[in-house]
Amino acid sequence: MLVAGALTACGAVTDGTRGAGEPTRSATHTATTAPTPARNRAAARQDARALLGEAVVPGGAIRRSHEPSGDRGVLDRPAQVPALADLVDLHRWWRVPSSLASVYRFVKSHTPSGGRLDGWGRRYPRPDAAFVDFEWPPVSGVIQSRDLNIELVRLGAHTTGVRVDAQVVWIVPRPWSERIPGDVREIDVTRERLGRFPRVTVRATAQAVVRELIAAFNRLPIVQPGAVESCPFGIGQPTVIFAFRLKRAGPAVARATYSGACGSVDISIDGRRRTPLADAQPLLLLTERLLDVKLIGLS
């Protein structure tokens, strides 16, 4: 469940409390309109500003407009960056008149509103630097991940430099032109031969089943630009092919192929290859239930 409080405050934090700026319109409100790349990007930037305002630093912290001197370059860039193209990263610096250990304990024990402590520790191999990470729930169809990364470095015996990065990865929505047509009347599903399991084809013509499968396909997100997928379950999975037809035994207006690799689906509509679809496992399980056929998890 999305906690709206994580999106409602903005402004610098210097005294152990959140900023008292005007409430920021949250990404959840933006999600009520049809997502587009421009809307999602704008929502991510707005959300990053709000998350940045949720950071809590010790009293006496002095906001800096540039990297604090004496940090030996530790705070010149984020400690970590998501390996995705669609990232908004906004940051701020502070100089705190307290020891590294004291600031580290304070930041780690003050979870921002709506967030969750996600990681903490020393910045290997530097004994004079540490980090604390917080995360917030994603926003369906709009924002994939929302993180606040706080980097700390010793500037002196009783002085600590702080860098806070709000990192929000926005979702590239699936274009309407890449959805299965609603006037499809038949779906043929083929599980290709795998070892001792023979090739099997089943046909969906009951319109309630056809509509449910089309709706499930059209809910699938696209594989995001720059995504690096791990594929532990692809080995030994059969290829499953969906053919969508406007009439019984007619030509296919769309085809989708699941090859077991990374859970993604290659899809073509009107003979043109489209962006692969992600998170296909629930779709395959639904197809198994509706058509009473075993497609994956063969043993």
N, C-alpha and C positions, 0 to 999 in steps of 0.2 A: 504494500500500500504506500503510495506517495505521500510523504509528510510535507504539506505546503509550507510549513515554517522554514524549511530548508531553502526556500526561494524568496523569502519576503523581506530580507534585510540587506542593505548595502551600505558602503561607506567604510572608511578606515577604522581599525580597531586598535586602540592604544592603551586601554585601561582595564582590561579583563572583562569587558562587556561588549556586546555587539553594537554596531553602529546604529544611529537613530535616524538614518536617511529615510526618504519616502519609500513605501513598500514598492517592490519591483513586481510587475506582472509576471506570473510564473509560466513555465513551459507547459504546465497542465492546461492553462487557458488556451494557449496556442494550439494544443492538441485537439481542441474541439473543432477546429477548421480542417479542411482537407490538407494533408501534409504536402509540401513541395520542397525541393532543395533550398530555395531561398527562405521559406518560412522556418524550416528546421535549423538552418544556419543561424538565422536571427534569434531563434529561441535558445540555441546553445550559447550564443554570445551573451544574451540577457541572463541566462542561468549562471554562466561563469562569473558575471559581475556580482550576482546575488550570493553565490557560494563564497566568493572572495571576501564579501562583507561578513560572512559567518565566522571567519577565523577569529580565534581568541588568543591574544598574546598578553604577556604580563604587564601590569601597571608600570608606567614609566617608560614604556617602549617609545622610541622616536621614529616616526615614519620617514623614510628616505626616498628620494626621487631617483636614486641610482644605486648601484651595487656598493655596499659598505666597504670602505678601504680596510685593508688588512685581512681580507677573507681568503687571500691566496687563490683567487679565481673559483672558489667552491660555489659561490652564489651567482655566477655569471650565466648559468643555464639551469633548467630544471634537472632534478636528480634522475628523473625517469620520464619518458614520453611514450604514450601508447603508439603501437605500430599500426596506426590507421591514418588515412589521409584526411579524414573529415574531423579535425581536431580544432577546438578553440582553446587557447591557453592564455590566460591573463594572470599577471603576477604583480606582487608588491614586495618591497624590502622594508625591514625595520632594524634598528640598532637598540639592543636591550641592555640596560646597566645591571646585568646579573650574570652569574656564571653559566656555562653551558649546561652543567648538570641540573641546575635550578630551573632554567628555561625549558629544558627537555622534560622534566617531571611535570612542570606546569602545563605545557602544551598537551602532553599525553593524557593528562587527567581532566582536560576540559574539551570534551567532545562537542563540536558545534551542533546547533539545533537540527534535529532530523537526520544527522549523520551517524556513521558507525565507524569505530576504530578498525582500520583494515591492516595496518602494518606499522612497525616501529623498530628502531635499532640504530646501531652505529653505521656510518657510511664507510664500508670497507673500501680501501685499506687504511682510511684516515682515522686516527683515534681522536682527532679534534673536531669531528663533524658527526651529526646524527640527523635522523629524519623521523617524521610521524606522518602517516597517511590516514585520511578519512574518506569514506565513500557514502554516496546517497543512492537510493533506488533509481533505476532508469525510468524514462517516460515513454510509454508504449508508442511506437510509430514515430517518435520525435528524437529522443535522446537515448543513446546506447549505454553510455557510462558517464558518471559524474564523480569527480574526485578532487580532493583538496590535499595537496602535497606540501608539507612544511619541512623546509631544510634549515638546519641550524649549524653554525660553525663558531668556534671559539675565536674571538678577536683579541681577547686579553684575559687576565685572570678573573676579571669581574665584568666582562663585556661579551655579548654574543650577537652575531649577525643572524638575521632571519630572512628567509625568502619563502613566500607563500605563492604557490601556483594553483589556480583553479583550472582544472582540465576537464573539458566536456566534449565528448565525442557524439556528433549528431548523425542521425540515420539518413542515408540517401533513400528516399521512398521509391517504391516500385511504380513506374509510370502506368497510367491507366491503359496506354496502348499495348502494354505487355501482359495484359490479363486475358484469361480464357474467355472467349465470347459466350454471352449468356444464352445464345440460341442453339448451342450444342445439344443434340438429342441422343447421342450414343457415345459411350466411352469404352474402348477396348483396352484391357490391361493384360500385358504379357510378361510373365516371368521367364526369362531365358534359362536354358539348361545350365545346371551347376552340378558337376560331379554326377552322383547317382540320382539327382533330382531332375526329372524331365521338364521340358518346356511346357508351360501351361498358359492358356489364354482364356480369360473370362470377359463377358460382355455385360455392361450396365446399360439397360434401356428403360428401366423404371424411372420416371421423371423425378420423383422425389430423391432417389439415389443420385441421379445425374446432377441435380441442382446442389446437393450436399457436397459432392466431390468437387464441383466447379468452385463453390464457395470456399472450400478448404484450400484448393490450389491458389485462389486469388487472395487468400490471406497470407500466403507465404511471403516473407521478405526476400529481397535480392541479396546476393552475396555482396558485402560492402567493399568499396574500393580499398585496396591495400591490405585487406584481411589476409592473415596467414593462418591457415587452418591445419589443425592436427587431425590425423585420420586413423585413430586406433581401431575403428570398427569396420573399415572398408574391406579388409582382407577376408575372403571367403563369403562375401555377400553377393547375391545374384543381381544381374541387371534386370530392372523392371521398366517397361515401356508403356506409356499411356498414349493412346491415339484418340483424339477428340473429333467427332464427326457431326455434321449438321443433319444428316439423315442416316438411316440404317444402311450399313455397307457402303456409304458414300466415301469420298476422299477425306482424308484427315486435314482439318484446318489448323490443327495444332498438335505438336508432339512433345512429350516430356520424357526424359530418360534419367533414371536413377541408377548409378553404377556402383553404389556402395561407398564411393570415395567421399569422405568428409560429410556425408549426409546431405550433399547438395544435389540439385536437379538441373540438367541441361534442358533448355526449352526452346522450341521454335514455333512461331505463329505465322501463318500464311507464307511458309517457306523461308522465313528470315529468323536467324538465330538471335535470341534475346539474352539478356543478362541472366546468368544462372541463379537459381533460387536456393535459399538456405533453409535449414531446420526442417527437413522433409520427413524425419522419422514419425512424428505424429500423423502426418498425412498417410503414410504407408500403413500404419496400424489401423487408421480409420477405414482405409480401403479394404484391408483384410476383414474387418468386422462387417462392413456393408455387403461385401461380395462373397464372404465365406471362402476365402482362399488364403493360403500361406505364401507370403512374399519375401519376408526377411527372417533372420534368425533361424535359418535351416540348420539342422544338426542330425 
